[in-house]
Amino acid sequence: MPELPEVETIARGLAPHIVGRRVERVQVRETRLRVPLAADFARRLEGRRIRGASRTGKSLVLDLDDGRRWVVHLGMTGRFTLRPEQAGSRTHDHVRVTLDGGSALVFNDVRRFGRMVIVEASALAAEVGSGVDALGAEFTPAFLFQTSRRRTLAIKSLLMDQRLIAGLGNIYANEVLFHAGIRPRRRAGRLTRRECQQIVAATRTVLRAAIRDGGSTISDYQDGFERSGTYQRRHRVYGRAGEPCRACDAPIRGCLTIGRSTFYCSRCQR
């Protein structure tokens, strides 16, 4: 599933090409997404001008000129790309939004786990979640320390809880904890203040590096111009079970944490 770096890459890439553009036509070919597309989706979007493009958590948010927000969740396999208006449709193109000036935003999703909604600005938090952004000023060592107190769940699970911290998923939670030197299954409530500081610093380091590399392409992810990310080449632990640690040569270990694949180095992480 695309996480913060992937969605941020899409938002930054598309913004110069779509902000200020007017929606001329909306074609809905498939409404059966994770949550069925609203019957009035096309009507509410046609004629609107896009005033902004940004990211909140793992969601792409496009500001419309009537004050509403067009929210795009990519789900597991969703792609949201800008194509020439004359480009033909492809299998799994579910929504096509033609803009003035000769281009179209296309939502393609093989597994249909994505979601697209138009909401009032006041309802945005309820739609995308209320967790503090993993790259935001509110995600501080003090916040993480207080949030983790008296919690028995694994620190990796806490980092992935979008109600608490928005933007981190399985890939980057693994990578962040490696850079912080902390094992994913450590109980969150046992973290020290210093360890919380290490996690916050590692989060910023990893996410910013991943954004610079255009995100991680493991299988389906592509940015708004159908380009793959390259940060997967720098993964230290994710998907590398049995391979040597790039820091100490010990084999990377794999396990499950609440049903999710987890990777760590038993020497580098404590």
Contacts in CASP RR format, 6 or more apart in sequence:
PFRMAT RR
TARGET T0000
AUTHOR 0000-0000-0000
METHOD contacts of the structure
MODEL  1
MPELPEVETIARGLAPHIVGRRVERVQVRETRLRVPLAADFARRLEGRRI
RGASRTGKSLVLDLDDGRRWVVHLGMTGRFTLRPEQAGSRTHDHVRVTLD
GGSALVFNDVRRFGRMVIVEASALAAEVGSGVDALGAEFTPAFLFQTSRR
RTLAIKSLLMDQRLIAGLGNIYANEVLFHAGIRPRRRAGRLTRRECQQIV
AATRTVLRAAIRDGGSTISDYQDGFERSGTYQRRHRVYGRAGEPCRACDA
PIRGCLTIGRSTFYCSRCQR
1 58 0 8 1.000
1 74 0 8 1.000
1 75 0 8 1.000
1 76 0 8 1.000
1 169 0 8 1.000
1 170 0 8 1.000
2 10 0 8 1.000
2 58 0 8 1.000
2 74 0 8 1.000
2 75 0 8 1.000
2 78 0 8 1.000
2 221 0 8 1.000
3 58 0 8 1.000
3 167 0 8 1.000
3 168 0 8 1.000
3 169 0 8 1.000
3 171 0 8 1.000
3 172 0 8 1.000
4 55 0 8 1.000
4 57 0 8 1.000
4 58 0 8 1.000
4 133 0 8 1.000
4 134 0 8 1.000
4 135 0 8 1.000
4 166 0 8 1.000
4 167 0 8 1.000
4 168 0 8 1.000
4 172 0 8 1.000
4 207 0 8 1.000
5 172 0 8 1.000
5 207 0 8 1.000
5 210 0 8 1.000
5 211 0 8 1.000
5 213 0 8 1.000
5 214 0 8 1.000
5 215 0 8 1.000
5 216 0 8 1.000
5 231 0 8 1.000
6 74 0 8 1.000
6 214 0 8 1.000
6 215 0 8 1.000
6 216 0 8 1.000
6 221 0 8 1.000
6 223 0 8 1.000
6 229 0 8 1.000
7 55 0 8 1.000
7 57 0 8 1.000
7 58 0 8 1.000
7 59 0 8 1.000
7 60 0 8 1.000
7 74 0 8 1.000
8 55 0 8 1.000
8 135 0 8 1.000
8 211 0 8 1.000
9 211 0 8 1.000
9 214 0 8 1.000
9 215 0 8 1.000
9 223 0 8 1.000
9 224 0 8 1.000
9 229 0 8 1.000
10 55 0 8 1.000
10 60 0 8 1.000
10 80 0 8 1.000
10 223 0 8 1.000
10 224 0 8 1.000
11 53 0 8 1.000
11 54 0 8 1.000
11 55 0 8 1.000
11 60 0 8 1.000
11 61 0 8 1.000
12 211 0 8 1.000
13 223 0 8 1.000
13 224 0 8 1.000
13 225 0 8 1.000
14 53 0 8 1.000
14 80 0 8 1.000
14 82 0 8 1.000
14 105 0 8 1.000
14 224 0 8 1.000
15 52 0 8 1.000
15 53 0 8 1.000
15 54 0 8 1.000
17 82 0 8 1.000
17 103 0 8 1.000
18 50 0 8 1.000
18 53 0 8 1.000
18 62 0 8 1.000
18 82 0 8 1.000
18 99 0 8 1.000
18 105 0 8 1.000
19 50 0 8 1.000
19 51 0 8 1.000
19 52 0 8 1.000
19 53 0 8 1.000
20 49 0 8 1.000
20 50 0 8 1.000
20 51 0 8 1.000
20 52 0 8 1.000
21 49 0 8 1.000
21 50 0 8 1.000
21 99 0 8 1.000
21 100 0 8 1.000
21 101 0 8 1.000
21 103 0 8 1.000
22 47 0 8 1.000
22 48 0 8 1.000
22 49 0 8 1.000
22 50 0 8 1.000
22 99 0 8 1.000
22 100 0 8 1.000
23 45 0 8 1.000
23 46 0 8 1.000
23 47 0 8 1.000
23 48 0 8 1.000
23 49 0 8 1.000
23 50 0 8 1.000
23 97 0 8 1.000
23 98 0 8 1.000
23 99 0 8 1.000
24 46 0 8 1.000
24 47 0 8 1.000
24 98 0 8 1.000
24 99 0 8 1.000
24 100 0 8 1.000
25 46 0 8 1.000
25 97 0 8 1.000
25 98 0 8 1.000
26 41 0 8 1.000
26 42 0 8 1.000
26 45 0 8 1.000
26 46 0 8 1.000
26 95 0 8 1.000
26 96 0 8 1.000
26 97 0 8 1.000
26 98 0 8 1.000
27 42 0 8 1.000
27 95 0 8 1.000
27 96 0 8 1.000
27 97 0 8 1.000
27 98 0 8 1.000
28 37 0 8 1.000
28 41 0 8 1.000
28 42 0 8 1.000
28 94 0 8 1.000
28 95 0 8 1.000
29 89 0 8 1.000
29 93 0 8 1.000
29 94 0 8 1.000
29 95 0 8 1.000
29 96 0 8 1.000
30 37 0 8 1.000
30 94 0 8 1.000
30 95 0 8 1.000
30 112 0 8 1.000
31 37 0 8 1.000
31 39 0 8 1.000
32 112 0 8 1.000
33 94 0 8 1.000
33 109 0 8 1.000
33 112 0 8 1.000
33 113 0 8 1.000
33 114 0 8 1.000
33 115 0 8 1.000
33 116 0 8 1.000
34 73 0 8 1.000
34 75 0 8 1.000
34 112 0 8 1.000
34 113 0 8 1.000
34 114 0 8 1.000
34 115 0 8 1.000
35 115 0 8 1.000
35 117 0 8 1.000
37 94 0 8 1.000
37 95 0 8 1.000
37 116 0 8 1.000
38 44 0 8 1.000
38 117 0 8 1.000
38 118 0 8 1.000
41 95 0 8 1.000
41 116 0 8 1.000
41 117 0 8 1.000
41 118 0 8 1.000
44 68 0 8 1.000
44 118 0 8 1.000
45 64 0 8 1.000
45 70 0 8 1.000
45 97 0 8 1.000
45 118 0 8 1.000
48 64 0 8 1.000
48 65 0 8 1.000
48 66 0 8 1.000
48 68 0 8 1.000
49 64 0 8 1.000
49 65 0 8 1.000
50 62 0 8 1.000
50 63 0 8 1.000
50 64 0 8 1.000
50 65 0 8 1.000
50 70 0 8 1.000
50 99 0 8 1.000
51 63 0 8 1.000
51 64 0 8 1.000
51 65 0 8 1.000
51 67 0 8 1.000
52 62 0 8 1.000
52 63 0 8 1.000
53 60 0 8 1.000
53 61 0 8 1.000
53 62 0 8 1.000
53 63 0 8 1.000
54 60 0 8 1.000
54 61 0 8 1.000
54 63 0 8 1.000
55 61 0 8 1.000
56 124 0 8 1.000
56 128 0 8 1.000
56 133 0 8 1.000
56 166 0 8 1.000
57 128 0 8 1.000
57 129 0 8 1.000
57 131 0 8 1.000
57 133 0 8 1.000
57 134 0 8 1.000
57 162 0 8 1.000
57 166 0 8 1.000
57 167 0 8 1.000
58 73 0 8 1.000
58 74 0 8 1.000
58 162 0 8 1.000
58 166 0 8 1.000
58 167 0 8 1.000
58 169 0 8 1.000
59 71 0 8 1.000
59 72 0 8 1.000
59 73 0 8 1.000
59 127 0 8 1.000
59 128 0 8 1.000
60 71 0 8 1.000
60 72 0 8 1.000
60 73 0 8 1.000
60 74 0 8 1.000
60 80 0 8 1.000
61 69 0 8 1.000
61 70 0 8 1.000
61 71 0 8 1.000
61 72 0 8 1.000
61 124 0 8 1.000
61 128 0 8 1.000
62 69 0 8 1.000
62 70 0 8 1.000
62 71 0 8 1.000
62 72 0 8 1.000
63 69 0 8 1.000
63 70 0 8 1.000
64 70 0 8 1.000
64 118 0 8 1.000
67 120 0 8 1.000
67 121 0 8 1.000
68 118 0 8 1.000
68 119 0 8 1.000
68 120 0 8 1.000
68 121 0 8 1.000
69 118 0 8 1.000
69 119 0 8 1.000
69 120 0 8 1.000
69 121 0 8 1.000
69 124 0 8 1.000
69 127 0 8 1.000
70 116 0 8 1.000
70 117 0 8 1.000
70 118 0 8 1.000
71 115 0 8 1.000
71 116 0 8 1.000
71 117 0 8 1.000
71 118 0 8 1.000
71 119 0 8 1.000
71 124 0 8 1.000
71 127 0 8 1.000
71 128 0 8 1.000
72 80 0 8 1.000
72 107 0 8 1.000
72 115 0 8 1.000
72 116 0 8 1.000
73 114 0 8 1.000
73 115 0 8 1.000
73 116 0 8 1.000
74 80 0 8 1.000
74 109 0 8 1.000
74 114 0 8 1.000
75 109 0 8 1.000
75 111 0 8 1.000
75 113 0 8 1.000
75 114 0 8 1.000
75 115 0 8 1.000
76 111 0 8 1.000
76 113 0 8 1.000
76 114 0 8 1.000
76 220 0 8 1.000
77 109 0 8 1.000
77 110 0 8 1.000
77 111 0 8 1.000
77 113 0 8 1.000
77 219 0 8 1.000
77 220 0 8 1.000
78 107 0 8 1.000
78 108 0 8 1.000
78 109 0 8 1.000
78 110 0 8 1.000
78 111 0 8 1.000
78 113 0 8 1.000
78 114 0 8 1.000
78 220 0 8 1.000
79 106 0 8 1.000
79 107 0 8 1.000
79 108 0 8 1.000
79 109 0 8 1.000
79 220 0 8 1.000
79 221 0 8 1.000
79 222 0 8 1.000
79 224 0 8 1.000
79 226 0 8 1.000
80 105 0 8 1.000
80 106 0 8 1.000
80 107 0 8 1.000
80 224 0 8 1.000
81 105 0 8 1.000
81 106 0 8 1.000
81 108 0 8 1.000
81 222 0 8 1.000
81 223 0 8 1.000
81 224 0 8 1.000
81 225 0 8 1.000
81 226 0 8 1.000
82 103 0 8 1.000
82 104 0 8 1.000
82 105 0 8 1.000
82 106 0 8 1.000
82 224 0 8 1.000
82 225 0 8 1.000
83 103 0 8 1.000
83 104 0 8 1.000
83 106 0 8 1.000
84 102 0 8 1.000
84 103 0 8 1.000
84 104 0 8 1.000
85 98 0 8 1.000
85 99 0 8 1.000
85 101 0 8 1.000
85 102 0 8 1.000
85 103 0 8 1.000
85 104 0 8 1.000
87 104 0 8 1.000
89 96 0 8 1.000
90 108 0 8 1.000
92 108 0 8 1.000
92 109 0 8 1.000
92 110 0 8 1.000
93 106 0 8 1.000
93 107 0 8 1.000
93 108 0 8 1.000
94 107 0 8 1.000
94 108 0 8 1.000
94 109 0 8 1.000
94 112 0 8 1.000
95 106 0 8 1.000
95 107 0 8 1.000
95 116 0 8 1.000
96 104 0 8 1.000
96 105 0 8 1.000
96 106 0 8 1.000
96 107 0 8 1.000
97 104 0 8 1.000
97 105 0 8 1.000
97 106 0 8 1.000
98 104 0 8 1.000
99 105 0 8 1.000
107 116 0 8 1.000
110 220 0 8 1.000
117 127 0 8 1.000
119 126 0 8 1.000
119 127 0 8 1.000
128 166 0 8 1.000
129 162 0 8 1.000
129 163 0 8 1.000
129 166 0 8 1.000
130 163 0 8 1.000
131 162 0 8 1.000
131 163 0 8 1.000
131 164 0 8 1.000
131 165 0 8 1.000
131 166 0 8 1.000
132 138 0 8 1.000
132 139 0 8 1.000
132 143 0 8 1.000
132 164 0 8 1.000
132 165 0 8 1.000
132 166 0 8 1.000
133 139 0 8 1.000
133 166 0 8 1.000
133 167 0 8 1.000
134 165 0 8 1.000
134 166 0 8 1.000
134 167 0 8 1.000
134 168 0 8 1.000
134 203 0 8 1.000
134 207 0 8 1.000
135 203 0 8 1.000
135 204 0 8 1.000
135 207 0 8 1.000
135 208 0 8 1.000
139 165 0 8 1.000
139 200 0 8 1.000
139 203 0 8 1.000
140 200 0 8 1.000
141 193 0 8 1.000
141 196 0 8 1.000
141 197 0 8 1.000
141 199 0 8 1.000
141 200 0 8 1.000
142 196 0 8 1.000
144 191 0 8 1.000
144 196 0 8 1.000
144 199 0 8 1.000
144 200 0 8 1.000
145 191 0 8 1.000
145 193 0 8 1.000
145 196 0 8 1.000
147 158 0 8 1.000
147 164 0 8 1.000
147 165 0 8 1.000
148 155 0 8 1.000
148 158 0 8 1.000
148 188 0 8 1.000
148 189 0 8 1.000
148 191 0 8 1.000
148 196 0 8 1.000
149 189 0 8 1.000
150 189 0 8 1.000
151 158 0 8 1.000
151 187 0 8 1.000
151 188 0 8 1.000
151 189 0 8 1.000
152 187 0 8 1.000
152 188 0 8 1.000
152 189 0 8 1.000
153 187 0 8 1.000
153 188 0 8 1.000
153 258 0 8 1.000
154 184 0 8 1.000
154 185 0 8 1.000
154 186 0 8 1.000
154 187 0 8 1.000
154 188 0 8 1.000
154 257 0 8 1.000
154 258 0 8 1.000
155 177 0 8 1.000
155 182 0 8 1.000
155 184 0 8 1.000
155 185 0 8 1.000
155 186 0 8 1.000
155 187 0 8 1.000
155 188 0 8 1.000
155 191 0 8 1.000
155 199 0 8 1.000
156 173 0 8 1.000
156 174 0 8 1.000
156 177 0 8 1.000
156 184 0 8 1.000
156 185 0 8 1.000
156 257 0 8 1.000
156 260 0 8 1.000
156 262 0 8 1.000
157 188 0 8 1.000
157 257 0 8 1.000
157 258 0 8 1.000
158 164 0 8 1.000
158 165 0 8 1.000
158 188 0 8 1.000
159 165 0 8 1.000
159 168 0 8 1.000
159 169 0 8 1.000
159 173 0 8 1.000
159 176 0 8 1.000
159 177 0 8 1.000
159 199 0 8 1.000
159 203 0 8 1.000
160 168 0 8 1.000
160 169 0 8 1.000
160 170 0 8 1.000
160 173 0 8 1.000
160 260 0 8 1.000
168 176 0 8 1.000
168 203 0 8 1.000
170 238 0 8 1.000
170 260 0 8 1.000
170 261 0 8 1.000
171 216 0 8 1.000
171 218 0 8 1.000
171 235 0 8 1.000
171 238 0 8 1.000
172 203 0 8 1.000
172 206 0 8 1.000
172 207 0 8 1.000
172 210 0 8 1.000
173 184 0 8 1.000
174 184 0 8 1.000
174 237 0 8 1.000
174 238 0 8 1.000
174 262 0 8 1.000
174 263 0 8 1.000
174 264 0 8 1.000
175 206 0 8 1.000
175 235 0 8 1.000
175 236 0 8 1.000
175 237 0 8 1.000
175 238 0 8 1.000
176 199 0 8 1.000
176 202 0 8 1.000
176 203 0 8 1.000
176 206 0 8 1.000
176 207 0 8 1.000
177 183 0 8 1.000
177 184 0 8 1.000
177 199 0 8 1.000
177 202 0 8 1.000
177 264 0 8 1.000
177 269 0 8 1.000
178 236 0 8 1.000
178 237 0 8 1.000
178 263 0 8 1.000
178 264 0 8 1.000
178 265 0 8 1.000
178 268 0 8 1.000
178 269 0 8 1.000
179 202 0 8 1.000
179 205 0 8 1.000
179 206 0 8 1.000
179 236 0 8 1.000
180 195 0 8 1.000
180 198 0 8 1.000
180 199 0 8 1.000
180 201 0 8 1.000
180 202 0 8 1.000
181 198 0 8 1.000
181 202 0 8 1.000
181 268 0 8 1.000
181 269 0 8 1.000
181 270 0 8 1.000
182 191 0 8 1.000
182 195 0 8 1.000
182 198 0 8 1.000
182 199 0 8 1.000
182 269 0 8 1.000
182 270 0 8 1.000
183 264 0 8 1.000
183 266 0 8 1.000
183 269 0 8 1.000
183 270 0 8 1.000
184 257 0 8 1.000
184 262 0 8 1.000
184 263 0 8 1.000
184 264 0 8 1.000
184 269 0 8 1.000
185 255 0 8 1.000
185 257 0 8 1.000
185 262 0 8 1.000
191 199 0 8 1.000
209 231 0 8 1.000
209 234 0 8 1.000
210 216 0 8 1.000
210 231 0 8 1.000
213 229 0 8 1.000
213 230 0 8 1.000
213 231 0 8 1.000
213 233 0 8 1.000
213 234 0 8 1.000
214 223 0 8 1.000
214 227 0 8 1.000
214 229 0 8 1.000
214 230 0 8 1.000
214 231 0 8 1.000
215 221 0 8 1.000
215 223 0 8 1.000
215 229 0 8 1.000
215 230 0 8 1.000
215 231 0 8 1.000
215 232 0 8 1.000
216 229 0 8 1.000
216 231 0 8 1.000
216 232 0 8 1.000
216 235 0 8 1.000
217 228 0 8 1.000
217 229 0 8 1.000
217 230 0 8 1.000
217 232 0 8 1.000
218 232 0 8 1.000
221 228 0 8 1.000
221 229 0 8 1.000
222 228 0 8 1.000
222 229 0 8 1.000
223 229 0 8 1.000
232 238 0 8 1.000
236 245 0 8 1.000
236 246 0 8 1.000
236 247 0 8 1.000
236 265 0 8 1.000
237 245 0 8 1.000
237 252 0 8 1.000
237 263 0 8 1.000
237 264 0 8 1.000
237 265 0 8 1.000
238 263 0 8 1.000
239 252 0 8 1.000
239 261 0 8 1.000
239 263 0 8 1.000
240 252 0 8 1.000
240 263 0 8 1.000
241 251 0 8 1.000
241 252 0 8 1.000
241 253 0 8 1.000
241 254 0 8 1.000
241 263 0 8 1.000
242 251 0 8 1.000
242 252 0 8 1.000
242 253 0 8 1.000
242 254 0 8 1.000
243 251 0 8 1.000
243 252 0 8 1.000
244 250 0 8 1.000
244 251 0 8 1.000
244 252 0 8 1.000
245 251 0 8 1.000
245 252 0 8 1.000
245 265 0 8 1.000
245 267 0 8 1.000
245 268 0 8 1.000
247 265 0 8 1.000
247 268 0 8 1.000
248 265 0 8 1.000
248 267 0 8 1.000
248 268 0 8 1.000
250 265 0 8 1.000
250 266 0 8 1.000
250 267 0 8 1.000
250 268 0 8 1.000
252 263 0 8 1.000
252 264 0 8 1.000
252 265 0 8 1.000
253 263 0 8 1.000
253 264 0 8 1.000
253 265 0 8 1.000
253 266 0 8 1.000
254 261 0 8 1.000
254 262 0 8 1.000
254 263 0 8 1.000
254 264 0 8 1.000
255 262 0 8 1.000
256 262 0 8 1.000
END
